Amino acid sequence: MPLFQLSQDIHFPPPELAEPDGLLAIGGDLSPARLLAAYRLGIFPWFSGDEPILWWSPAPRLVLLPEKFHLPKRLARTIRKQIFSVTADTSFKQVITSCAELRKESEAGTWITDDMREAYIRLHELGFAHSIECWCEDHLAGGLYGVSLDRIFFGESMFSRRTDASKVALATLIQNTETLNIRAIDCQMTTAHLQKFGAEECSRDQFLEILEQFIQTITPQKRWRFS
């Protein structure tokens, strides 16, 4: 398959034309309009600091449906102990920065470059990106962030500085999907870690059907709140 070079026009080739590893296009920018157009099609940017912007549509796709979420017994005990308090959209910048920093500290490298960080902060300010924060004694212990379009949440990254913190954040997100009107969570790449929580692989056609079903409008959302 050819690798598509994006122009200044906000237009993406069909996701079905992605290479076997999911790489679809190169170039463009990280403007809110382009990012929203990409996510609407199930496409997302993923690249390191020394690379041009790369756009991906992997298949199979890992998706977590709230009704299929599995809460491990050990995590349930942690939640009952109320070790953590959980908030939403109170510290988006801290969450995305911590996601990048923790990967750098582990020498795993990160795709959350300064440009990516600023792009998603802008999406958050516009009401399209959201975060969940997990606190312990007033310190940010873990969390996650992603992009929300209508009834789909596209998970981007999560981090933990204390055991189970990001898992508690994920479980809290699932517990609030009805309130937030979320019907599916895109986990992007397959990991055994997320499969343990009930995430399942689906084909590209199945994933595009999920997007078609649950994204009817692209409008900003109010700041998330948990009861």
Buried (B, 14 or more C-beta within 10 A) or exposed (E): EEBBEBEEEBEBBEBEBBEEEBBBBBBBBBEBEBBBBBBBBBBBBBBEEEEEBBBBBBBBBBBBBBEEBEBEEEBEEBBEEEBBBBBBBBBBBBBBBBBBBBBEEEEEEBBBBEBBBEBBBBBBEEBBBBBBBBBBEEEBBBBBBBBBBBBBBBBBBBBBBBEBBBBBBBBBBBBBBEEBEBBBBBBBEBEEEBBEBBBBBBEBEBBBEBBEEBBEEEEEBEEBEBE
